[in-house]
Amino acid sequence: MDLDQLAVLALKQELEDAWPMLIEEAWPGIIGYCTAMAGTEKQDANSMANEVFARMWDSRKHWREEEGLKRWMFTIASNVCATARKSAANRKIRFEVLRTVLEPVIRTAKAPSAEEQYFESSAEGLLDSLSDEELLSAVTRLHEKDRALISLRHWADMSPKEISERLGIAEGTVRAQLTRAHGRLRKILAPQRPLAKPLKEEEG
């Protein structure tokens, strides 16, 4: 039984055993196509292949037998891959922006004590040494109020005045809270980079 015949049984007649058989027959071609077109690892290709079959099932009433299964199926696969490429590109851009907006935070936040002065010397190249997952993890580890302030200031590119209007608090309060939030973010990020040289032990 070829794919078109299976498709009729699965998509038109909706026979219980036909749909799993159709997936099994079509799977190698779909996963190979997704891997080649989207340039993803196998795990991502599996996810996209599952999405292809989910869309096929959801839109089964629109499939015309005279069109043939392959043309319809690979049109859906092409759309899934295009969406995946766009999503991956947007994700990459978001992390590039995150690195850009965090770098001045690392370089300008003030250490609260002499004991933490080594943070400044560790800031050079810090963001380049951290993975996207580590950067995102550092931001999500902040308290909700700190995350909101840093997101509005550096992600949404809002001025302290705009943030004060958005949150309904004084501009001076926003600036003070941002300084503290920067310091806490800095303390989360800096320890992830090894010290260039150990701190000197106190004499005596």
C-alpha positions in Angstrom: 0.0 0.0 0.0 1.5 3.4 -1.0 1.4 6.7 0.9 -1.6 8.0 -1.0 -3.7 5.0 -0.3 -2.7 5.1 3.4 -3.5 8.8 3.5 -7.0 8.1 2.2 -7.6 5.5 4.9 -6.0 7.7 7.6 -7.2 11.2 6.7 -10.5 10.7 4.9 -11.8 7.5 6.4 -10.0 8.0 9.7 -9.4 4.3 10.2 -7.9 3.7 13.7 -4.8 1.8 12.5 -4.1 3.8 9.4 -2.8 7.0 10.9 0.1 5.3 12.9 1.0 3.4 9.7 1.0 6.6 7.7 3.3 8.3 10.2 5.7 5.3 10.2 5.9 5.3 6.4 6.3 9.1 6.1 8.6 9.7 9.1 12.0 9.1 7.6 11.4 11.5 4.7 9.9 14.2 6.9 12.6 14.1 9.5 15.3 14.1 6.9 13.7 17.1 5.2 13.4 19.0 8.5 17.0 18.3 9.4 18.3 19.4 6.0 16.1 22.5 5.6 16.3 23.9 9.2 19.9 22.8 9.9 18.9 21.6 13.3 20.1 18.8 15.5 18.2 15.6 15.5 16.2 16.4 18.7 14.9 19.7 17.1 14.1 17.8 13.8 12.1 15.3 15.8 10.1 18.2 17.4 9.4 19.7 14.0 8.5 16.4 12.4 5.9 15.9 15.2 4.6 19.4 14.4 4.2 18.5 10.7 2.1 15.5 11.5 0.1 17.4 14.1 -0.7 20.0 11.4 -1.6 17.3 8.9 -4.1 15.8 11.2 -5.6 19.2 12.2 -6.1 20.2 8.6 -6.9 16.7 7.2 -10.3 18.0 6.0 -8.5 20.3 3.6 -6.4 17.6 1.9 -7.5 16.8 -1.6 -6.8 13.3 -2.9 -6.1 14.5 -6.4 -3.3 16.7 -5.0 -1.4 13.7 -3.7 -0.1 13.3 -0.2 3.6 14.2 -0.7 3.0 17.7 -2.2 0.6 18.6 0.6 2.7 17.0 3.3 6.0 18.7 2.2 4.2 22.1 1.9 3.3 21.8 5.5 6.9 20.7 6.4 8.3 23.7 4.5 6.1 26.0 6.5 7.1 24.3 9.8 10.8 24.6 8.9 10.5 28.3 7.9 8.8 29.0 11.3 11.6 27.2 13.1 14.3 29.1 11.3 12.7 32.4 12.1 12.2 31.4 15.8 15.9 30.3 16.0 17.0 33.6 14.5 14.9 35.6 16.8 16.2 33.7 19.8 19.8 34.4 18.7 19.0 38.1 18.4 17.4 38.2 21.8 20.6 36.7 23.4 22.8 39.1 21.5 20.7 42.0 22.8 20.9 40.6 26.3 24.7 40.4 26.2 24.8 44.0 24.8 22.6 45.4 27.6 24.2 43.5 30.4 27.8 44.4 29.6 27.5 48.0 30.8 25.7 46.7 33.9 28.7 44.5 34.7 31.2 47.3 34.0 29.3 50.1 35.9 27.7 48.5 38.9 29.6 49.4 42.1 31.0 46.7 44.4 29.4 47.0 47.9 32.7 46.2 49.7 36.4 46.1 49.3 36.2 42.3 49.5 34.3 42.2 46.2 36.6 44.6 44.3 37.9 41.7 42.2 34.6 41.7 40.4 35.9 44.7 38.3 39.0 42.8 37.1 36.8 39.8 36.4 34.4 41.8 34.3 36.6 41.9 31.2 35.4 39.2 28.8 32.9 37.9 31.3 29.9 37.9 29.0 31.9 36.2 26.2 32.7 33.4 28.6 29.1 32.7 29.6 26.7 30.7 27.6 23.2 32.0 26.6 21.7 29.6 29.2 24.0 31.0 32.0 23.1 34.6 31.1 19.4 33.8 31.1 19.7 31.9 34.3 21.4 34.9 36.0 18.6 37.2 35.1 15.9 34.8 36.2 17.6 34.3 39.6 16.9 37.9 40.5 13.9 38.8 42.6 10.8 39.7 40.6 11.1 43.5 41.3 14.8 43.5 40.2 13.9 41.5 37.1 11.2 44.0 36.2 13.5 47.0 36.8 16.4 45.6 34.7 14.1 44.4 32.0 12.4 47.8 31.7 15.7 49.7 31.8 17.9 47.5 29.6 15.5 45.3 27.6 12.7 47.7 26.9 15.2 50.6 26.8 13.1 52.8 29.1 14.6 55.7 30.9 14.3 56.0 34.7 11.7 58.7 34.2 9.6 56.4 32.0 10.0 53.5 34.4 8.8 55.7 37.3 5.7 56.7 35.3 5.1 53.0 34.4 5.5 51.7 38.0 4.0 54.8 39.7 7.1 55.5 41.9 9.4 58.4 42.2 12.2 58.7 39.6 14.8 58.9 42.4 13.5 55.7 43.9 13.8 54.0 40.5 17.4 55.1 40.2 18.3 53.9 43.7 16.5 50.5 43.1 18.2 50.1 39.7 21.6 50.6 41.3 20.9 47.9 43.9 19.5 45.6 41.2 22.6 46.1 39.1 24.7 45.1 42.1 22.8 42.0 42.8 22.9 41.0 39.1 26.6 41.6 39.1 27.1 39.4 42.2 25.3 36.6 40.4 27.3 36.9 37.2 30.9 37.6 38.3 31.5 34.5 40.5 30.9 32.4 37.4 34.2 33.6 36.0 37.4 32.3 37.7 39.6 35.0 39.2 42.6 36.0 37.1 44.7 35.7 40.2 43.8 34.8 43.8 43.1 37.5 46.4 45.9 38.3 48.8 45.6 37.0 52.3 45.6 39.5 55.0 48.9 39.8 56.8 49.3 39.2 60.5 
